[in-house]
Amino acid sequence: MVKKIAIIGAGSSGLLLAHYLLHRGDKYQVDIYERRSDPRTVSFSNSRTYPISLNERGMSANPKNPVSSS
């Protein structure tokens, strides 16, 4: 049975949650709702930006990119 999930907000957390749910197979149907326009259709100067930098905790959340302990 497919569960329908609605995610409000297409920020970093909302997109990460959608990514995780969709990679769990065909268990979830995910809809993402965002108040702002699609950033692909807005000129670069008007687009929404936020810094993307991950600390050790953030990097360890992605099992395909383990953080080295050096």
N, C-alpha and C positions, 0 to 999 in steps of 0.2 A: 504494500500500500504506500503510495506516494504522499508525503506530508507537504502541505503548502506553507511556505514561510514568507513573511513580508518583513523586509529590513528597511527601516526608516533612516535615511542618511547614507550617502555614498562616500563618506569620508574613509579614512584609513581603516578604522575598526569595522565599519559596515562592509567594506569590500573584502577585508580579510575573513570575516565570518562567512560571507557568501562563497568565497574561494574554498574554505574548509568544507562547507556543507556540500558544495557541488562535486568535490573530489571524494565524497563518501559513496559514490555510486548513484543509482537511480532512486535513492530514498527520498530526495527532497526536490520540490519545485520552488525556486527562489525568485521572488520579485523584489527589486530594489527601487525605492522611492526617494527622490532627491528634489529639493525645492529649487535648486539652481539649474540653469541651462546645462545642456550637454557640453562639456569642455572641448569636445572635438569640433563643435560648430561655432565657437566663440573665438574672436581674434585673441592672439596670445596675450596682449596687454590687459585684456579684460577677464582673462580666465582665472579661475580659483587656483591658488597655489598654497601649498603647505610644505614645510621642510620634511624631507624624507631622510632621516638618519636613525639608525638603529643602534641601541646600546647592546650590551651583552645579553640582557634578558630578551630583548626583541629578536636578536639573531637566533637565540636558542629556541624561539617559538617555531621556527621553520626547521623541521628535521632534516631537510636536504642541505642545509647550510649550518652544520654544527660549528660552534665557536671553539677555536683552539684555546687551550688553557695556558698559552705561553705569555 
